[in-house]
Amino acid sequence: AITHMAASHKTAGPDRSYPTLRGHPALLEHGDSLEIDDCIRSATPDHGIELVVPPDYESLLVTAPLAYYLQATVRTIDDCRRTAASSDPGRPRLRLVDRGTDVILSPMPELERDVGRLLRKTFFLDCLVRNAGPYGTTLAECSLLEHLELDADTLYDASPQDRLAAYLDVSFAAIKHRLPEWHLSTYVTPEYDSVETLPFLLDRLSMIYTPRSSELEGRELVERSLEDFYRGDFGGDWTDQLDAPATVRAATGQVASVDIVKPDLRSGRAHGWLADGVPIDVFKAAPEAYDNRLDYLERASDGISICVVLNDPEMAGEHDRVAEIYRQRSEELTIDLAVEESLETAALARVFEDDHDFVHYIGHCETGGLCCPDGTLAASSLDRCAVQTFFLNACGSFYEGRQLIEKGSVAGAVTFTKVLNDHAIKVGSTFAKLLVHGFSIERAMDLARRRIMMGKDYAVVGDGTHSLTQGDQPPTTATLEQHEVDDSEKRYLLCLDCYSTRAAGAYYFPHTETNEYAYLCGNDSTFTLTRSELVTMLKETDAAVIYDGDVYWSDALWPRFDR
């Protein structure tokens, strides 16, 4: 069945590296026998590229992204032994049949490394070679082809086997310093029940790894939170956080506790977890979330429905901030905003059972559920959840969020434990701003939680790659610093970071007066600018800008420098 996932590709050439030319693979269902529609069989290419792997779930899942992208035929080692297709049938390998080439791969667990390198190299070189075609652009990374002595015109017109053979001759060491960090890695339990999630992971071109985790030691959680806080360039206001009143966002009842673990993460910008346990630094995915996403994509809508619920008047600070953010964004997008306060259990249940694209709950959460004036609402008691995405900004809301996914949601933000009210306001307002500007749930939370010193208390459940809104290009993050130079005119260092977990292979074009190049998403671009050049760039760039210990939107920041 994995062989036929590539039937969704719209081309066999290097243009398949464009996200719009791959297509969503056909869905898989459990059954007693293999049944494949004739239309899918006829659309499945046969380029003479084979991936031979052991007949176990672990190896099949790990190699699936490579097989999907190469449009390779997947065969098992047992099958090759029966047909005597190779003189060395005992090892995993990549075969170019017409050329008589066998690339021997390592067995598990080193197979993960070999697959990752092959996929990253092939995908990256396709991104460079495709610029010889009709959809090409002037990529900054293209100069590498000359150093590698690869001719883009020849490779663009080559057969899939010949092109792959040329790529295989390039050592990974020769290009690894230029490779964008892979956008997504998902850790999947290697078992039969995991197979149905495979098309969704391949649609995102996620690497797939076997899950491994260990216990967090001592103060490790605190130390890792602080590392993210300082690395995120939000350290400028750390003294304010230490001096702030430690008002905890918790009710008088018991808050649910979550036993979190430390995952063994491999390379990747974002990480999903489709396995047992609750690790930090990943979004806790669920099979239901992917099915729910398809349901929502089929519901065409001209606008976005957002509901903000304040169920504790002492938390009005966050309520006022996020409501204003959504109102401001409604000037550019069609947003239907509802603001509710002090909802009782029946009314809050209706909010989750009614059709909303996003619900932002501000209040308390106990082991019995979300707190209301007349009791608690357990998400498990809902008949269904028709809310596409959510943020339960309350203490210990993880389990309630998981229930909302099982009841029908796609993704949401939650907390593992008690959180400080001031921290919740910072995370909530930043998350809201990023979410309505097209950032995925995972990316929005990753940036928002770096504003506080205990950011690891926040997490994402469901399909973290999901976005509430979608723009013409992946959302951009910029880091702005004043650059020290000898002359009297100030200079500024602006670093742009544009990437998306759902648009692997896209590119972006920085709008500076002198720049002539586009950059692959996932690769940073850095510019030294005068004040006037900075103003122009901020005007023409739609980005979240990290500056002076805070997050600004570019169109709100440029007036500060326009003097």
C-alpha positions in Angstrom: 0.0 0.0 0.0 2.9 2.4 0.7 3.9 2.1 -3.0 0.6 3.6 -4.0 0.9 6.7 -1.7 2.9 8.4 -4.5 -0.1 8.2 -6.9 -1.0 11.7 -5.6 2.1 13.2 -7.2 1.4 15.5 -10.1 4.9 15.2 -11.6 7.9 12.9 -11.4 10.4 15.7 -12.0 12.2 18.0 -9.6 9.0 20.2 -9.5 7.6 17.6 -7.1 9.5 19.5 -4.4 6.9 22.3 -4.7 4.2 21.6 -2.1 1.4 22.2 -4.5 2.6 19.4 -6.9 2.6 16.4 -4.5 -1.1 16.1 -3.5 -2.6 14.3 -0.5 -2.0 10.6 -0.6 -5.0 8.2 -0.6 -6.4 7.3 2.8 -5.8 3.9 4.3 -8.3 1.8 6.2 -7.9 -1.4 8.2 -9.0 -4.6 6.5 -8.5 -8.3 6.2 -7.0 -8.0 2.7 -5.3 -5.5 0.4 -7.7 -3.6 -1.8 -6.6 -0.7 -4.0 -8.9 1.2 -6.4 -8.1 0.8 -10.0 -7.7 4.6 -10.4 -5.0 4.6 -7.8 -3.3 1.6 -9.3 -3.2 3.2 -12.7 -1.9 6.5 -11.3 0.9 4.8 -9.4 4.2 5.4 -11.3 6.9 2.8 -11.9 10.2 4.5 -12.4 12.3 1.5 -11.7 13.2 2.8 -8.3 12.7 0.2 -5.5 13.1 0.4 -1.7 13.7 -3.0 -0.2 13.0 -3.2 3.6 12.4 -5.8 6.3 8.8 -6.9 6.7 8.1 -5.1 10.0 6.2 -2.0 10.9 9.2 -0.2 12.3 11.2 -0.3 9.0 8.1 0.2 6.8 7.0 3.3 8.6 10.5 4.8 8.9 11.2 4.4 5.1 7.7 5.5 4.0 8.5 9.2 3.5 11.5 8.4 1.3 9.5 5.9 -0.7 6.7 8.4 -1.1 8.9 11.2 -2.3 11.0 9.1 -4.6 7.8 7.4 -6.0 9.6 4.1 -5.3 8.1 0.7 -5.3 8.3 -0.8 -1.8 9.3 -4.5 -1.6 10.2 -6.6 1.4 13.4 -8.5 1.9 11.4 -11.7 2.1 9.9 -11.0 -1.3 13.3 -10.3 -2.8 14.7 -13.5 -1.4 11.9 -15.5 -3.1 12.5 -13.8 -6.5 16.3 -13.7 -6.2 16.2 -10.1 -7.2 19.5 -9.3 -5.5 22.7 -11.0 -4.7 22.6 -9.5 -1.2 18.9 -9.7 -0.1 19.5 -9.6 3.6 19.9 -5.8 4.0 17.6 -2.8 3.4 18.6 -1.0 0.2 17.6 1.5 -2.5 17.7 0.0 -6.0 17.9 1.6 -9.4 16.7 -1.3 -11.4 17.7 -0.3 -14.9 21.1 0.9 -13.9 21.8 -2.2 -11.7 22.6 0.0 -8.7 22.0 -1.1 -5.2 22.6 1.4 -2.3 22.9 -0.7 0.8 21.2 0.8 3.9 21.8 0.1 7.6 19.4 -2.0 9.6 17.3 -0.3 12.4 18.0 1.9 14.3 20.6 3.3 12.0 18.2 3.0 9.1 16.5 6.2 10.5 19.7 8.1 9.9 20.2 6.7 6.4 16.7 7.5 5.3 16.8 11.0 6.7 20.0 11.8 4.9 18.8 10.4 1.6 15.5 12.2 1.8 17.0 15.6 2.8 19.6 15.4 0.1 17.3 14.4 -2.7 14.6 16.9 -1.7 17.2 19.8 -1.4 18.8 19.1 -4.7 15.4 18.9 -6.4 14.7 22.3 -5.0 17.8 23.6 -6.7 17.4 21.7 -10.0 13.8 22.7 -10.4 14.8 26.3 -11.1 15.8 25.2 -14.6 12.1 24.6 -15.3 9.2 27.0 -16.1 8.5 27.7 -12.4 12.0 28.5 -11.5 13.2 31.5 -9.4 16.6 32.9 -8.5 17.4 30.9 -5.3 20.3 32.0 -3.2 21.2 28.4 -2.6 21.5 27.6 -6.4 25.2 28.6 -6.5 25.9 25.3 -4.7 25.2 23.3 -7.9 28.2 24.8 -9.7 30.5 23.7 -6.8 29.0 20.2 -7.0 29.5 20.2 -10.8 25.8 19.4 -11.3 24.1 20.8 -14.5 20.5 21.8 -13.6 19.3 21.8 -17.2 20.5 18.3 -17.8 19.1 17.0 -14.5 15.8 18.7 -14.9 15.1 16.7 -18.1 16.7 13.4 -16.9 14.7 10.3 -16.0 13.9 9.8 -12.3 16.5 7.0 -12.1 19.3 9.0 -13.8 18.6 12.1 -11.7 18.6 10.1 -8.5 21.9 8.4 -9.5 23.5 11.8 -9.9 22.2 12.8 -6.5 23.6 9.7 -4.9 27.1 10.6 -6.2 27.0 13.7 -4.1 28.2 13.1 -0.5 26.0 14.2 2.3 29.0 16.0 3.9 29.3 18.3 0.8 25.9 19.8 1.3 24.8 19.3 4.9 25.9 22.8 5.9 23.5 24.3 3.3 20.5 22.0 4.0 17.4 23.6 5.7 16.6 22.0 9.0 13.8 19.5 8.2 10.4 21.0 9.0 8.7 18.1 10.8 9.5 14.9 12.5 6.8 12.5 13.9 7.4 9.7 16.4 5.0 6.8 15.7 4.4 3.6 17.5 5.4 0.9 15.0 2.1 -1.1 15.1 -0.8 -2.0 12.9 -3.1 0.7 14.4 -0.6 3.5 13.3 -0.9 2.7 9.6 -4.1 4.8 9.1 -2.2 8.0 10.1 0.5 7.5 7.4 -1.2 9.4 4.5 -1.5 12.5 6.7 2.2 12.4 7.8 3.3 11.9 4.1 1.1 14.8 3.1 3.2 17.0 5.4 6.4 15.1 4.2 7.2 14.4 7.8 10.2 12.3 8.8 9.0 9.2 10.8 10.9 7.9 13.7 10.4 5.3 16.4 9.5 6.9 19.8 11.9 6.7 22.7 11.7 8.6 25.9 13.2 8.8 29.4 12.3 10.4 32.8 13.1 14.0 33.4 15.8 14.4 36.0 15.7 16.8 39.0 15.4 20.4 37.8 15.8 19.5 34.1 12.4 20.8 33.2 13.1 24.2 34.8 16.5 24.3 33.1 15.2 23.5 29.7 12.5 26.1 30.1 15.1 28.8 30.9 17.2 27.7 27.9 14.3 28.3 25.6 13.4 31.6 27.3 16.9 33.1 26.8 17.4 31.6 23.3 14.1 33.1 22.2 15.5 36.7 22.7 12.8 37.5 25.2 15.2 37.7 28.1 15.0 41.5 28.3 12.2 41.5 30.8 13.2 38.6 32.9 13.6 40.8 36.1 10.0 41.9 35.6 8.9 38.3 35.7 10.9 37.5 38.8 9.4 40.5 40.6 5.8 40.0 39.4 3.3 38.9 42.0 3.0 35.1 41.7 -0.7 34.9 41.2 -1.6 31.4 40.2 -4.4 30.8 37.7 -6.0 28.1 39.7 -9.3 27.5 41.5 -9.7 26.0 45.0 -10.2 22.5 43.6 -7.6 20.0 42.6 -5.7 20.6 39.4 -5.0 17.6 37.1 -1.3 16.5 37.1 0.5 15.2 34.0 3.5 12.9 34.2 5.7 14.3 31.4 8.8 12.7 30.0 11.8 13.6 28.0 11.6 12.5 24.4 14.7 11.4 22.3 14.2 13.9 19.5 16.0 13.6 16.2 16.5 16.4 13.7 13.5 18.7 12.9 12.0 22.1 13.5 8.7 20.7 14.8 8.0 17.4 16.5 4.8 15.3 16.7 4.2 12.4 19.1 1.9 9.5 18.0 2.8 7.2 20.8 2.3 6.5 24.5 3.4 9.0 27.0 3.3 12.8 27.3 6.7 14.3 26.3 7.8 17.9 26.4 8.9 19.8 23.3 6.4 18.0 21.0 2.8 18.3 20.1 0.8 15.3 21.3 -0.9 14.1 18.1 -3.9 11.8 17.9 -5.3 9.8 14.9 -8.7 11.5 15.4 -7.1 14.9 14.9 -6.1 14.1 11.3 -9.6 12.7 10.4 -11.1 15.8 12.0 -8.9 18.1 9.9 -10.3 16.6 6.7 -13.8 17.1 7.9 -13.2 20.8 8.5 -11.4 21.3 5.2 -14.5 20.1 3.5 -16.6 22.8 5.1 -16.2 25.8 2.9 -16.5 29.1 4.8 -16.0 32.7 3.9 -15.1 33.8 7.4 -13.6 32.8 10.7 -15.7 32.3 13.8 -13.9 33.1 17.1 -15.4 32.9 20.6 -13.6 34.3 23.6 -14.8 33.0 27.0 -13.9 34.7 30.3 -15.0 32.6 33.2 -13.2 34.4 35.9 -13.4 38.2 36.2 -9.9 38.4 37.8 -8.4 37.3 34.5 -9.9 40.2 32.5 -6.5 41.4 31.5 -5.9 38.5 29.0 -9.6 38.7 27.9 -9.3 42.4 27.0 -6.0 42.0 25.2 -6.9 39.0 23.0 -10.4 40.4 22.2 -8.7 43.6 20.9 -6.2 41.5 18.9 -9.1 39.6 17.2 -11.0 42.8 16.5 -7.9 44.4 14.9 -7.3 41.4 12.7 -11.0 41.5 11.6 -10.1 44.7 9.7 -8.2 42.5 7.2 -10.0 39.2 7.6 -13.6 38.3 7.9 -13.9 37.4 11.6 -17.1 36.8 13.4 -16.1 37.5 17.1 -18.2 36.6 20.1 -17.1 37.6 23.6 -18.7 35.7 26.5 -18.3 36.0 30.3 -19.2 33.8 33.3 -20.8 31.0 31.3 -22.5 28.2 33.2 -21.9 24.6 32.3 -24.8 24.3 29.8 -23.9 27.5 28.0 -20.2 26.6 27.8 -21.1 23.2 26.5 -23.1 24.9 23.7 -20.0 27.0 22.8 -18.0 23.8 22.2 -20.9 22.0 20.4 -21.6 25.0 18.1 -19.5 25.6 15.0 -16.5 27.8 15.8 -13.1 27.9 14.2 -11.4 28.9 17.4 -12.4 29.1 21.1 -10.2 30.9 23.6 -11.1 29.9 27.1 -9.8 32.0 30.0 -10.5 30.7 33.5 -9.9 27.8 35.8 -9.6 24.0 35.2 -9.9 21.3 37.8 -9.9 17.5 37.7 -13.6 17.6 37.1 -13.3 19.9 34.0 -13.5 23.5 33.1 -14.8 25.7 35.9 -18.1 27.5 35.6 -20.2 29.5 38.1 -22.5 26.4 38.6 -19.8 23.7 38.6 -17.4 22.1 36.1 -17.8 21.0 32.5 -16.0 17.8 31.6 -15.2 17.7 27.9 -15.9 14.0 28.0 -19.6 14.9 28.7 -20.0 16.7 25.3 -22.0 15.0 22.6 -19.5 16.3 20.1 -17.0 19.1 19.8 -17.6 21.3 16.7 -14.8 23.7 17.5 -11.9 23.4 15.0 -9.2 24.8 17.3 -8.9 26.1 20.9 -6.8 27.4 23.7 -7.7 26.3 27.2 -5.6 28.9 29.1 -6.2 27.4 32.5 -4.2 25.4 35.0 -3.8 21.7 34.1 -6.0 21.7 31.0 -4.1 18.9 29.1 -6.7 16.1 29.6 -9.6 18.4 28.8 -7.9 19.3 25.6 -7.3 15.7 24.7 -11.0 15.0 25.2 -11.9 17.9 22.8 -9.7 16.3 20.1 -11.5 12.9 20.6 -14.8 14.7 20.4 -14.0 16.4 17.1 -11.4 19.2 17.3 -8.3 19.4 15.2 -5.7 21.0 17.5 -5.5 23.1 20.6 -3.2 24.7 23.2 -3.2 23.4 26.8 -1.2 23.5 30.0 0.4 20.7 32.0 0.2 22.2 35.5 -0.6 25.3 37.4 0.5 28.5 35.6 1.0 32.1 36.9 -1.7 34.6 35.8 0.9 37.1 34.4 2.5 34.3 32.4 -0.8 33.2 31.1 -1.6 36.7 29.9 1.7 36.9 28.0 1.4 33.5 26.4 -2.3 34.0 25.6 -2.0 37.4 23.9 1.1 36.4 21.9 -0.5 33.1 20.8 -3.6 35.0 19.7 -1.6 37.4 17.6 0.4 34.7 15.9 -2.6 32.4 15.3 -4.7 34.9 13.4 -1.7 35.8 11.3 -1.4 32.3 9.8 1.0 30.6 12.2 0.3 26.9 12.8 -0.9 26.0 16.3 2.5 24.4 17.1 4.6 27.3 15.8 2.4 29.9 17.5 2.7 28.2 20.9 6.5 27.6 20.4 7.0 31.3 20.0 4.5 32.4 22.6 5.7 30.2 25.5 9.3 31.5 25.0 8.0 34.8 26.5 7.9 33.3 29.9 10.4 31.5 32.1 8.3 28.4 32.5 7.3 27.9 28.9 7.4 24.1 29.1 4.2 24.3 31.1 2.4 24.9 27.8 1.8 22.4 25.0 -0.2 21.5 22.0 -2.6 18.5 21.5 -3.9 17.3 18.1 -2.4 18.1 14.7 0.0 20.9 15.6 0.7 21.6 11.9 -2.9 22.9 11.5 -3.4 26.6 10.9 -6.5 28.7 11.6 -5.8 31.0 8.6 -3.7 30.5 5.5 -1.9 33.2 3.5 -0.1 33.3 0.2 3.1 32.2 1.7 4.3 30.6 5.0 4.4 33.0 8.0 7.7 34.8 8.7 9.5 35.5 12.0 12.1 38.2 12.1 14.7 39.0 14.8 15.8 42.6 14.9 18.9 43.9 16.7 20.8 47.2 16.6 24.1 46.6 14.9 27.2 48.2 16.3 29.3 50.0 13.6 31.9 52.7 13.7 30.1 55.4 11.6 27.5 57.8 13.1 24.5 56.2 11.3 22.8 53.4 13.1 22.6 50.0 11.4 20.2 47.2 12.2 20.6 43.5 11.8 17.4 41.8 10.6 17.3 38.0 10.4 14.3 36.4 8.6 13.0 32.9 9.3 10.2 31.7 7.1 9.1 28.1 7.3 6.0 26.0 7.5 5.2 22.4 8.5 2.6 22.2 5.7 4.6 23.7 2.8 7.9 22.0 2.6 9.7 23.2 -0.5 8.3 26.7 -0.6 10.5 29.7 -0.8 10.3 33.4 0.3 11.7 36.6 -1.1 13.0 39.2 1.3 12.0 42.8 0.3 15.1 44.8 0.6 16.3 47.5 -1.8 19.3 45.5 -2.9 18.3 41.8 -2.5 17.9 39.8 -5.7 17.5 36.3 -4.3 14.8 34.1 -3.0 15.5 31.7 -0.1 14.2 28.2 0.6 11.8 28.1 3.6 13.8 26.8 6.5 16.9 28.8 5.6 17.5 32.1 7.4 18.4 35.3 5.6 20.2 38.1 7.3 20.5 41.7 6.3 22.3 44.8 7.7 20.1 47.8 7.1 20.1 51.5 7.7 17.1 53.1 9.5 15.3 54.0 6.2 16.0 50.6 4.7 14.6 49.0 7.8 11.4 51.0 7.6 10.9 50.1 4.0 11.5 46.4 4.7 9.1 46.3 7.7 6.5 48.0 5.6 6.8 45.4 2.8 7.3 42.3 5.0 4.4 40.7 6.8 6.2 39.2 9.8 6.2 38.7 13.6 9.3 40.7 14.7 11.1 39.8 17.9 12.6 43.1 19.1 13.7 44.5 22.5 12.3 41.5 24.4 8.8 41.5 22.9 6.9 40.4 19.8 5.6 43.0 17.4 3.8 42.8 14.1 5.9 44.5 11.3 3.2 46.9 10.3 3.0 48.1 13.9 6.7 48.4 14.5 8.0 50.4 11.5 6.6 53.8 12.7 9.0 53.5 15.7 11.9 53.9 13.2 10.4 56.3 10.7 11.9 59.5 11.9 
